[in-house]
Amino acid sequence: MQKIVVLSLYLLLLFSASLSWGLSPCPSDKEAVWTNCYGTNTWPDGRKYVGEWKDDEFLGEIND
């Protein structure tokens, strides 16, 4: 039973990692809707986000 749980967790992590690596770059046009892509946005105050975007919203935390 323990081997099944460990294998399941391993496969879940492997699958989730492949999803983020498989994202295409976000459009260079800042007016376009960023969805299902990987990109960088820097705000005028210097805050920066690098990561996944979906429906024009970032999925993570902004780095100061």
N, CA, C, O and CB atoms as a CASP TS submission, in Angstrom:
PFRMAT TS
TARGET T0000
AUTHOR 0000-0000-0000
METHOD Language model
MODEL 1
PARENT N/A
ATOM      1  N   MET     1       0.827  -1.203   0.000  1.00  0.00           N
ATOM      2  CA  MET     1       0.000   0.000   0.000  1.00  0.00           C
ATOM      3  C   MET     1       0.869   1.265   0.000  1.00  0.00           C
ATOM      4  O   MET     1       0.579   2.227  -0.711  1.00  0.00           O
ATOM      5  CB  MET     1      -0.939   0.000   1.219  1.00  0.00           C
ATOM      6  N   GLN     2       1.932   1.250   0.802  1.00  0.00           N
ATOM      7  CA  GLN     2       2.804   2.426   0.888  1.00  0.00           C
ATOM      8  C   GLN     2       3.485   2.699  -0.459  1.00  0.00           C
ATOM      9  O   GLN     2       3.676   3.854  -0.836  1.00  0.00           O
ATOM     10  CB  GLN     2       3.869   2.228   1.993  1.00  0.00           C
ATOM     11  N   LYS     3       3.849   1.636  -1.177  1.00  0.00           N
ATOM     12  CA  LYS     3       4.483   1.816  -2.491  1.00  0.00           C
ATOM     13  C   LYS     3       3.526   2.485  -3.468  1.00  0.00           C
ATOM     14  O   LYS     3       3.947   3.296  -4.293  1.00  0.00           O
ATOM     15  CB  LYS     3       4.952   0.464  -3.056  1.00  0.00           C
ATOM     16  N   ILE     4       2.253   2.153  -3.382  1.00  0.00           N
ATOM     17  CA  ILE     4       1.256   2.753  -4.269  1.00  0.00           C
ATOM     18  C   ILE     4       1.116   4.244  -3.981  1.00  0.00           C
ATOM     19  O   ILE     4       1.012   5.046  -4.910  1.00  0.00           O
ATOM     20  CB  ILE     4      -0.107   2.048  -4.111  1.00  0.00           C
ATOM     21  N   VAL     5       1.112   4.620  -2.714  1.00  0.00           N
ATOM     22  CA  VAL     5       0.989   6.028  -2.335  1.00  0.00           C
ATOM     23  C   VAL     5       2.208   6.804  -2.812  1.00  0.00           C
ATOM     24  O   VAL     5       2.069   7.892  -3.370  1.00  0.00           O
ATOM     25  CB  VAL     5       0.823   6.172  -0.806  1.00  0.00           C
ATOM     26  N   VAL     6       3.391   6.263  -2.601  1.00  0.00           N
ATOM     27  CA  VAL     6       4.627   6.929  -3.017  1.00  0.00           C
ATOM     28  C   VAL     6       4.658   7.066  -4.536  1.00  0.00           C
ATOM     29  O   VAL     6       5.004   8.126  -5.057  1.00  0.00           O
ATOM     30  CB  VAL     6       5.870   6.146  -2.519  1.00  0.00           C
ATOM     31  N   LEU     7       4.301   6.008  -5.242  1.00  0.00           N
ATOM     32  CA  LEU     7       4.277   6.055  -6.700  1.00  0.00           C
ATOM     33  C   LEU     7       3.256   7.072  -7.205  1.00  0.00           C
ATOM     34  O   LEU     7       3.522   7.798  -8.162  1.00  0.00           O
ATOM     35  CB  LEU     7       3.966   4.673  -7.269  1.00  0.00           C
ATOM     36  N   SER     8       2.100   7.123  -6.569  1.00  0.00           N
ATOM     37  CA  SER     8       1.066   8.083  -6.954  1.00  0.00           C
ATOM     38  C   SER     8       1.551   9.513  -6.761  1.00  0.00           C
ATOM     39  O   SER     8       1.342  10.360  -7.629  1.00  0.00           O
ATOM     40  CB  SER     8      -0.212   7.848  -6.144  1.00  0.00           C
ATOM     41  N   LEU     9       2.193   9.789  -5.638  1.00  0.00           N
ATOM     42  CA  LEU     9       2.726  11.134  -5.381  1.00  0.00           C
ATOM     43  C   LEU     9       3.810  11.490  -6.391  1.00  0.00           C
ATOM     44  O   LEU     9       3.863  12.618  -6.880  1.00  0.00           O
ATOM     45  CB  LEU     9       3.287  11.230  -3.951  1.00  0.00           C
ATOM     46  N   TYR    10       4.662  10.538  -6.697  1.00  0.00           N
ATOM     47  CA  TYR    10       5.716  10.768  -7.682  1.00  0.00           C
ATOM     48  C   TYR    10       5.121  11.114  -9.045  1.00  0.00           C
ATOM     49  O   TYR    10       5.553  12.068  -9.692  1.00  0.00           O
ATOM     50  CB  TYR    10       6.620   9.533  -7.796  1.00  0.00           C
ATOM     51  N   LEU    11       4.138  10.341  -9.473  1.00  0.00           N
ATOM     52  CA  LEU    11       3.514  10.596 -10.772  1.00  0.00           C
ATOM     53  C   LEU    11       2.791  11.939 -10.785  1.00  0.00           C
ATOM     54  O   LEU    11       2.817  12.647 -11.792  1.00  0.00           O
ATOM     55  CB  LEU    11       2.535   9.472 -11.122  1.00  0.00           C
ATOM     56  N   LEU    12       2.153  12.291  -9.687  1.00  0.00           N
ATOM     57  CA  LEU    12       1.473  13.587  -9.594  1.00  0.00           C
ATOM     58  C   LEU    12       2.473  14.732  -9.725  1.00  0.00           C
ATOM     59  O   LEU    12       2.231  15.682 -10.469  1.00  0.00           O
ATOM     60  CB  LEU    12       0.708  13.702  -8.261  1.00  0.00           C
ATOM     61  N   LEU    13       3.583  14.649  -9.017  1.00  0.00           N
ATOM     62  CA  LEU    13       4.613  15.691  -9.108  1.00  0.00           C
ATOM     63  C   LEU    13       5.215  15.753 -10.504  1.00  0.00           C
ATOM     64  O   LEU    13       5.443  16.839 -11.035  1.00  0.00           O
ATOM     65  CB  LEU    13       5.715  15.444  -8.077  1.00  0.00           C
ATOM     66  N   LEU    14       5.470  14.609 -11.090  1.00  0.00           N
ATOM     67  CA  LEU    14       6.033  14.568 -12.436  1.00  0.00           C
ATOM     68  C   LEU    14       5.076  15.194 -13.445  1.00  0.00           C
ATOM     69  O   LEU    14       5.501  15.967 -14.303  1.00  0.00           O
ATOM     70  CB  LEU    14       6.355  13.123 -12.838  1.00  0.00           C
ATOM     71  N   PHE    15       3.795  14.868 -13.351  1.00  0.00           N
ATOM     72  CA  PHE    15       2.796  15.406 -14.258  1.00  0.00           C
ATOM     73  C   PHE    15       2.643  16.910 -14.081  1.00  0.00           C
ATOM     74  O   PHE    15       2.581  17.643 -15.068  1.00  0.00           O
ATOM     75  CB  PHE    15       1.461  14.714 -14.043  1.00  0.00           C
ATOM     76  N   SER    16       2.581  17.382 -12.831  1.00  0.00           N
ATOM     77  CA  SER    16       2.397  18.818 -12.594  1.00  0.00           C
ATOM     78  C   SER    16       3.613  19.612 -13.061  1.00  0.00           C
ATOM     79  O   SER    16       3.465  20.730 -13.557  1.00  0.00           O
ATOM     80  CB  SER    16       2.136  19.087 -11.104  1.00  0.00           C
ATOM     81  N   ALA    17       4.793  19.061 -12.913  1.00  0.00           N
ATOM     82  CA  ALA    17       6.005  19.747 -13.374  1.00  0.00           C
ATOM     83  C   ALA    17       6.014  19.838 -14.895  1.00  0.00           C
ATOM     84  O   ALA    17       6.433  20.852 -15.453  1.00  0.00           O
ATOM     85  CB  ALA    17       7.272  19.016 -12.873  1.00  0.00           C
ATOM     86  N   SER    18       5.562  18.804 -15.556  1.00  0.00           N
ATOM     87  CA  SER    18       5.565  18.840 -17.021  1.00  0.00           C
ATOM     88  C   SER    18       4.557  19.849 -17.555  1.00  0.00           C
ATOM     89  O   SER    18       4.750  20.383 -18.647  1.00  0.00           O
ATOM     90  CB  SER    18       5.260  17.453 -17.587  1.00  0.00           C
ATOM     91  N   LEU    19       3.496  20.121 -16.818  1.00  0.00           N
ATOM     92  CA  LEU    19       2.527  21.119 -17.261  1.00  0.00           C
ATOM     93  C   LEU    19       3.137  22.513 -17.276  1.00  0.00           C
ATOM     94  O   LEU    19       2.952  23.255 -18.241  1.00  0.00           O
ATOM     95  CB  LEU    19       1.294  21.099 -16.363  1.00  0.00           C
ATOM     96  N   SER    20       3.858  22.880 -16.229  1.00  0.00           N
ATOM     97  CA  SER    20       4.435  24.222 -16.185  1.00  0.00           C
ATOM     98  C   SER    20       5.561  24.373 -17.198  1.00  0.00           C
ATOM     99  O   SER    20       5.744  25.457 -17.751  1.00  0.00           O
ATOM    100  CB  SER    20       4.951  24.533 -14.784  1.00  0.00           C
ATOM    101  N   TRP    21       6.315  23.316 -17.453  1.00  0.00           N
ATOM    102  CA  TRP    21       7.377  23.399 -18.445  1.00  0.00           C
ATOM    103  C   TRP    21       6.811  23.457 -19.852  1.00  0.00           C
ATOM    104  O   TRP    21       7.461  23.951 -20.774  1.00  0.00           O
ATOM    105  CB  TRP    21       8.321  22.216 -18.310  1.00  0.00           C
ATOM    106  N   GLY    22       5.605  22.954 -20.010  1.00  0.00           N
ATOM    107  CA  GLY    22       5.009  22.886 -21.329  1.00  0.00           C
ATOM    108  C   GLY    22       4.286  24.147 -21.743  1.00  0.00           C
ATOM    109  O   GLY    22       3.755  24.202 -22.853  1.00  0.00           O
ATOM    110  N   LEU    23       4.242  25.161 -20.899  1.00  0.00           N
ATOM    111  CA  LEU    23       3.531  26.387 -21.246  1.00  0.00           C
ATOM    112  C   LEU    23       4.312  27.184 -22.280  1.00  0.00           C
ATOM    113  O   LEU    23       5.542  27.235 -22.257  1.00  0.00           O
ATOM    114  CB  LEU    23       3.284  27.239 -19.995  1.00  0.00           C
ATOM    115  N   SER    24       3.575  27.796 -23.177  1.00  0.00           N
ATOM    116  CA  SER    24       4.214  28.640 -24.173  1.00  0.00           C
ATOM    117  C   SER    24       4.496  30.021 -23.572  1.00  0.00           C
ATOM    118  O   SER    24       3.879  30.401 -22.576  1.00  0.00           O
ATOM    119  CB  SER    24       3.326  28.762 -25.440  1.00  0.00           C
ATOM    120  N   PRO    25       5.408  30.755 -24.162  1.00  0.00           N
ATOM    121  CA  PRO    25       5.692  32.105 -23.678  1.00  0.00           C
ATOM    122  C   PRO    25       4.462  33.010 -23.851  1.00  0.00           C
ATOM    123  O   PRO    25       3.698  32.853 -24.804  1.00  0.00           O
ATOM    124  CB  PRO    25       6.909  32.702 -24.427  1.00  0.00           C
ATOM    125  N   CYS    26       4.283  33.942 -22.933  1.00  0.00           N
ATOM    126  CA  CYS    26       3.186  34.907 -23.053  1.00  0.00           C
ATOM    127  C   CYS    26       3.476  35.855 -24.213  1.00  0.00           C
ATOM    128  O   CYS    26       4.636  36.061 -24.571  1.00  0.00           O
ATOM    129  CB  CYS    26       2.993  35.705 -21.726  1.00  0.00           C
ATOM    130  N   PRO    27       2.428  36.434 -24.803  1.00  0.00           N
ATOM    131  CA  PRO    27       2.631  37.354 -25.923  1.00  0.00           C
ATOM    132  C   PRO    27       3.477  38.562 -25.517  1.00  0.00           C
ATOM    133  O   PRO    27       3.438  38.996 -24.365  1.00  0.00           O
ATOM    134  CB  PRO    27       1.283  37.823 -26.469  1.00  0.00           C
ATOM    135  N   SER    28       4.227  39.092 -26.455  1.00  0.00           N
ATOM    136  CA  SER    28       5.024  40.288 -26.166  1.00  0.00           C
ATOM    137  C   SER    28       4.133  41.523 -26.086  1.00  0.00           C
ATOM    138  O   SER    28       4.528  42.532 -25.503  1.00  0.00           O
ATOM    139  CB  SER    28       6.111  40.486 -27.240  1.00  0.00           C
ATOM    140  N   ASP    29       2.952  41.455 -26.656  1.00  0.00           N
ATOM    141  CA  ASP    29       1.983  42.551 -26.618  1.00  0.00           C
ATOM    142  C   ASP    29       1.356  42.619 -25.221  1.00  0.00           C
ATOM    143  O   ASP    29       0.599  41.727 -24.838  1.00  0.00           O
ATOM    144  CB  ASP    29       0.880  42.363 -27.713  1.00  0.00           C
ATOM    145  N   LYS    30       1.666  43.665 -24.468  1.00  0.00           N
ATOM    146  CA  LYS    30       1.156  43.812 -23.099  1.00  0.00           C
ATOM    147  C   LYS    30      -0.351  44.055 -23.066  1.00  0.00           C
ATOM    148  O   LYS    30      -0.966  43.922 -22.008  1.00  0.00           O
ATOM    149  CB  LYS    30       1.872  44.956 -22.396  1.00  0.00           C
ATOM    150  N   GLU    31      -0.956  44.404 -24.189  1.00  0.00           N
ATOM    151  CA  GLU    31      -2.407  44.630 -24.249  1.00  0.00           C
ATOM    152  C   GLU    31      -3.168  43.318 -24.475  1.00  0.00           C
ATOM    153  O   GLU    31      -4.381  43.266 -24.267  1.00  0.00           O
ATOM    154  CB  GLU    31      -2.744  45.633 -25.372  1.00  0.00           C
ATOM    155  N   ALA    32      -2.475  42.267 -24.895  1.00  0.00           N
ATOM    156  CA  ALA    32      -3.111  40.971 -25.156  1.00  0.00           C
ATOM    157  C   ALA    32      -3.462  40.300 -23.823  1.00  0.00           C
ATOM    158  O   ALA    32      -2.849  40.581 -22.793  1.00  0.00           O
ATOM    159  CB  ALA    32      -2.175  40.051 -26.008  1.00  0.00           C
ATOM    160  N   VAL    33      -4.446  39.420 -23.861  1.00  0.00           N
ATOM    161  CA  VAL    33      -4.803  38.634 -22.669  1.00  0.00           C
ATOM    162  C   VAL    33      -3.787  37.513 -22.522  1.00  0.00           C
ATOM    163  O   VAL    33      -3.583  36.717 -23.439  1.00  0.00           O
ATOM    164  CB  VAL    33      -6.268  38.057 -22.769  1.00  0.00           C
ATOM    165  N   TRP    34      -3.153  37.462 -21.360  1.00  0.00           N
ATOM    166  CA  TRP    34      -2.186  36.414 -21.091  1.00  0.00           C
ATOM    167  C   TRP    34      -2.929  35.262 -20.429  1.00  0.00           C
ATOM    168  O   TRP    34      -3.457  35.412 -19.327  1.00  0.00           O
ATOM    169  CB  TRP    34      -1.012  36.932 -20.193  1.00  0.00           C
ATOM    170  N   THR    35      -2.970  34.125 -21.092  1.00  0.00           N
ATOM    171  CA  THR    35      -3.620  32.965 -20.508  1.00  0.00           C
ATOM    172  C   THR    35      -2.910  31.690 -20.939  1.00  0.00           C
ATOM    173  O   THR    35      -2.522  31.534 -22.097  1.00  0.00           O
ATOM    174  CB  THR    35      -5.099  32.918 -20.908  1.00  0.00           C
ATOM    175  N   ASN    36      -2.751  30.796 -19.995  1.00  0.00           N
ATOM    176  CA  ASN    36      -2.047  29.525 -20.216  1.00  0.00           C
ATOM    177  C   ASN    36      -0.678  29.757 -20.848  1.00  0.00           C
ATOM    178  O   ASN    36      -0.320  29.147 -21.855  1.00  0.00           O
ATOM    179  CB  ASN    36      -2.886  28.594 -21.111  1.00  0.00           C
ATOM    180  N   CYS    37       0.075  30.663 -20.219  1.00  0.00           N
ATOM    181  CA  CYS    37       1.409  30.969 -20.728  1.00  0.00           C
ATOM    182  C   CYS    37       2.345  31.251 -19.560  1.00  0.00           C
ATOM    183  O   CYS    37       1.919  31.309 -18.406  1.00  0.00           O
ATOM    184  CB  CYS    37       1.368  32.176 -21.700  1.00  0.00           C
ATOM    185  N   TYR    38       3.626  31.426 -19.874  1.00  0.00           N
ATOM    186  CA  TYR    38       4.659  31.703 -18.889  1.00  0.00           C
ATOM    187  C   TYR    38       5.336  33.004 -19.289  1.00  0.00           C
ATOM    188  O   TYR    38       5.865  33.120 -20.395  1.00  0.00           O
ATOM    189  CB  TYR    38       5.692  30.527 -18.787  1.00  0.00           C
ATOM    190  N   GLY    39       5.319  33.986 -18.387  1.00  0.00           N
ATOM    191  CA  GLY    39       5.883  35.279 -18.748  1.00  0.00           C
ATOM    192  C   GLY    39       6.319  36.101 -17.556  1.00  0.00           C
ATOM    193  O   GLY    39       6.191  35.683 -16.405  1.00  0.00           O
ATOM    194  N   THR    40       6.835  37.278 -17.855  1.00  0.00           N
ATOM    195  CA  THR    40       7.358  38.206 -16.850  1.00  0.00           C
ATOM    196  C   THR    40       6.652  39.543 -16.966  1.00  0.00           C
ATOM    197  O   THR    40       6.451  40.060 -18.064  1.00  0.00           O
ATOM    198  CB  THR    40       8.883  38.389 -17.005  1.00  0.00           C
ATOM    199  N   ASN    41       6.282  40.090 -15.835  1.00  0.00           N
ATOM    200  CA  ASN    41       5.716  41.439 -15.810  1.00  0.00           C
ATOM    201  C   ASN    41       6.419  42.231 -14.715  1.00  0.00           C
ATOM    202  O   ASN    41       6.575  41.751 -13.593  1.00  0.00           O
ATOM    203  CB  ASN    41       4.166  41.404 -15.573  1.00  0.00           C
ATOM    204  N   THR    42       6.838  43.437 -15.047  1.00  0.00           N
ATOM    205  CA  THR    42       7.460  44.329 -14.074  1.00  0.00           C
ATOM    206  C   THR    42       6.604  45.577 -13.966  1.00  0.00           C
ATOM    207  O   THR    42       6.304  46.222 -14.971  1.00  0.00           O
ATOM    208  CB  THR    42       8.927  44.686 -14.477  1.00  0.00           C
ATOM    209  N   TRP    43       6.208  45.918 -12.741  1.00  0.00           N
ATOM    210  CA  TRP    43       5.379  47.098 -12.506  1.00  0.00           C
ATOM    211  C   TRP    43       6.256  48.332 -12.324  1.00  0.00           C
ATOM    212  O   TRP    43       7.440  48.209 -12.008  1.00  0.00           O
ATOM    213  CB  TRP    43       4.477  46.893 -11.271  1.00  0.00           C
ATOM    214  N   PRO    44       5.684  49.520 -12.522  1.00  0.00           N
ATOM    215  CA  PRO    44       6.467  50.765 -12.419  1.00  0.00           C
ATOM    216  C   PRO    44       7.177  50.938 -11.066  1.00  0.00           C
ATOM    217  O   PRO    44       8.230  51.573 -10.999  1.00  0.00           O
ATOM    218  CB  PRO    44       5.557  51.952 -12.655  1.00  0.00           C
ATOM    219  N   ASP    45       6.609  50.380  -9.999  1.00  0.00           N
ATOM    220  CA  ASP    45       7.241  50.529  -8.681  1.00  0.00           C
ATOM    221  C   ASP    45       8.375  49.532  -8.439  1.00  0.00           C
ATOM    222  O   ASP    45       8.954  49.505  -7.353  1.00  0.00           O
ATOM    223  CB  ASP    45       6.201  50.372  -7.597  1.00  0.00           C
ATOM    224  N   GLY    46       8.699  48.702  -9.456  1.00  0.00           N
ATOM    225  CA  GLY    46       9.823  47.778  -9.353  1.00  0.00           C
ATOM    226  C   GLY    46       9.454  46.349  -8.998  1.00  0.00           C
ATOM    227  O   GLY    46      10.295  45.454  -9.082  1.00  0.00           O
ATOM    228  N   ARG    47       8.208  46.123  -8.602  1.00  0.00           N
ATOM    229  CA  ARG    47       7.805  44.759  -8.294  1.00  0.00           C
ATOM    230  C   ARG    47       7.810  43.949  -9.582  1.00  0.00           C
ATOM    231  O   ARG    47       7.546  44.480 -10.660  1.00  0.00           O
ATOM    232  CB  ARG    47       6.403  44.725  -7.617  1.00  0.00           C
ATOM    233  N   LYS    48       8.116  42.645  -9.464  1.00  0.00           N
ATOM    234  CA  LYS    48       8.260  41.812 -10.650  1.00  0.00           C
ATOM    235  C   LYS    48       7.632  40.444 -10.390  1.00  0.00           C
ATOM    236  O   LYS    48       7.756  39.884  -9.301  1.00  0.00           O
ATOM    237  CB  LYS    48       9.752  41.666 -11.044  1.00  0.00           C
ATOM    238  N   TYR    49       6.961  39.922 -11.407  1.00  0.00           N
ATOM    239  CA  TYR    49       6.424  38.561 -11.342  1.00  0.00           C
ATOM    240  C   TYR    49       6.922  37.783 -12.550  1.00  0.00           C
ATOM    241  O   TYR    49       6.825  38.245 -13.687  1.00  0.00           O
ATOM    242  CB  TYR    49       4.862  38.568 -11.290  1.00  0.00           C
ATOM    243  N   VAL    50       7.452  36.607 -12.290  1.00  0.00           N
ATOM    244  CA  VAL    50       7.884  35.692 -13.343  1.00  0.00           C
ATOM    245  C   VAL    50       7.182  34.370 -13.075  1.00  0.00           C
ATOM    246  O   VAL    50       7.379  33.762 -12.023  1.00  0.00           O
ATOM    247  CB  VAL    50       9.463  35.524 -13.380  1.00  0.00           C
ATOM    248  N   GLY    51       6.370  33.927 -14.015  1.00  0.00           N
ATOM    249  CA  GLY    51       5.695  32.657 -13.810  1.00  0.00           C
ATOM    250  C   GLY    51       4.497  32.459 -14.711  1.00  0.00           C
ATOM    251  O   GLY    51       4.401  33.041 -15.792  1.00  0.00           O
ATOM    252  N   GLU    52       3.581  31.620 -14.237  1.00  0.00           N
ATOM    253  CA  GLU    52       2.418  31.224 -15.021  1.00  0.00           C
ATOM    254  C   GLU    52       1.312  32.273 -14.962  1.00  0.00           C
ATOM    255  O   GLU    52       1.114  32.938 -13.945  1.00  0.00           O
ATOM    256  CB  GLU    52       1.890  29.887 -14.531  1.00  0.00           C
ATOM    257  N   TRP    53       0.595  32.402 -16.081  1.00  0.00           N
ATOM    258  CA  TRP    53      -0.540  33.309 -16.197  1.00  0.00           C
ATOM    259  C   TRP    53      -1.743  32.534 -16.717  1.00  0.00           C
ATOM    260  O   TRP    53      -1.600  31.664 -17.577  1.00  0.00           O
ATOM    261  CB  TRP    53      -0.207  34.506 -17.131  1.00  0.00           C
ATOM    262  N   LYS    54      -2.928  32.847 -16.198  1.00  0.00           N
ATOM    263  CA  LYS    54      -4.166  32.261 -16.690  1.00  0.00           C
ATOM    264  C   LYS    54      -5.253  33.318 -16.610  1.00  0.00           C
ATOM    265  O   LYS    54      -5.438  33.945 -15.568  1.00  0.00           O
ATOM    266  CB  LYS    54      -4.557  30.988 -15.879  1.00  0.00           C
ATOM    267  N   ASP    55      -5.966  33.515 -17.700  1.00  0.00           N
ATOM    268  CA  ASP    55      -7.046  34.505 -17.768  1.00  0.00           C
ATOM    269  C   ASP    55      -6.585  35.887 -17.334  1.00  0.00           C
ATOM    270  O   ASP    55      -7.298  36.597 -16.624  1.00  0.00           O
ATOM    271  CB  ASP    55      -8.214  34.065 -16.906  1.00  0.00           C
ATOM    272  N   ASP    56      -5.382  36.263 -17.768  1.00  0.00           N
ATOM    273  CA  ASP    56      -4.781  37.577 -17.494  1.00  0.00           C
ATOM    274  C   ASP    56      -4.476  37.816 -16.021  1.00  0.00           C
ATOM    275  O   ASP    56      -4.360  38.964 -15.590  1.00  0.00           O
ATOM    276  CB  ASP    56      -5.694  38.662 -17.986  1.00  0.00           C
ATOM    277  N   GLU    57      -4.346  36.740 -15.242  1.00  0.00           N
ATOM    278  CA  GLU    57      -3.978  36.850 -13.822  1.00  0.00           C
ATOM    279  C   GLU    57      -2.792  35.940 -13.566  1.00  0.00           C
ATOM    280  O   GLU    57      -2.710  34.839 -14.110  1.00  0.00           O
ATOM    281  CB  GLU    57      -5.180  36.477 -12.882  1.00  0.00           C
ATOM    282  N   PHE    58      -1.866  36.414 -12.726  1.00  0.00           N
ATOM    283  CA  PHE    58      -0.704  35.598 -12.419  1.00  0.00           C
ATOM    284  C   PHE    58      -1.031  34.594 -11.325  1.00  0.00           C
ATOM    285  O   PHE    58      -1.886  34.837 -10.474  1.00  0.00           O
ATOM    286  CB  PHE    58       0.475  36.477 -12.001  1.00  0.00           C
ATOM    287  N   LEU    59      -0.338  33.464 -11.363  1.00  0.00           N
ATOM    288  CA  LEU    59      -0.592  32.366 -10.435  1.00  0.00           C
ATOM    289  C   LEU    59       0.610  32.191  -9.517  1.00  0.00           C
ATOM    290  O   LEU    59       1.319  31.189  -9.607  1.00  0.00           O
ATOM    291  CB  LEU    59      -0.895  31.051 -11.199  1.00  0.00           C
ATOM    292  N   GLY    60       0.836  33.134  -8.659  1.00  0.00           N
ATOM    293  CA  GLY    60       1.976  33.056  -7.754  1.00  0.00           C
ATOM    294  C   GLY    60       2.129  34.351  -6.989  1.00  0.00           C
ATOM    295  O   GLY    60       1.180  35.118  -6.828  1.00  0.00           O
ATOM    296  N   GLU    61       3.345  34.580  -6.521  1.00  0.00           N
ATOM    297  CA  GLU    61       3.637  35.766  -5.715  1.00  0.00           C
ATOM    298  C   GLU    61       4.571  36.700  -6.451  1.00  0.00           C
ATOM    299  O   GLU    61       5.424  36.273  -7.229  1.00  0.00           O
ATOM    300  CB  GLU    61       4.246  35.370  -4.372  1.00  0.00           C
ATOM    301  N   ILE    62       4.395  37.975  -6.193  1.00  0.00           N
ATOM    302  CA  ILE    62       5.243  39.016  -6.780  1.00  0.00           C
ATOM    303  C   ILE    62       6.504  39.130  -5.945  1.00  0.00           C
ATOM    304  O   ILE    62       6.448  39.124  -4.716  1.00  0.00           O
ATOM    305  CB  ILE    62       4.498  40.389  -6.856  1.00  0.00           C
ATOM    306  N   ASN    63       7.647  39.236  -6.620  1.00  0.00           N
ATOM    307  CA  ASN    63       8.920  39.453  -5.935  1.00  0.00           C
ATOM    308  C   ASN    63       9.202  40.936  -5.857  1.00  0.00           C
ATOM    309  O   ASN    63       9.076  41.656  -6.847  1.00  0.00           O
ATOM    310  CB  ASN    63      10.073  38.720  -6.654  1.00  0.00           C
ATOM    311  N   ASP    64       9.581  41.386  -4.685  1.00  0.00           N
ATOM    312  CA  ASP    64       9.921  42.814  -4.508  1.00  0.00           C
ATOM    313  C   ASP    64      11.341  43.079  -4.915  1.00  0.00           C
ATOM    314  O   ASP    64      11.803  44.217  -4.835  1.00  0.00           O
ATOM    315  CB  ASP    64       9.712  43.254  -3.058  1.00  0.00           C
TER
END
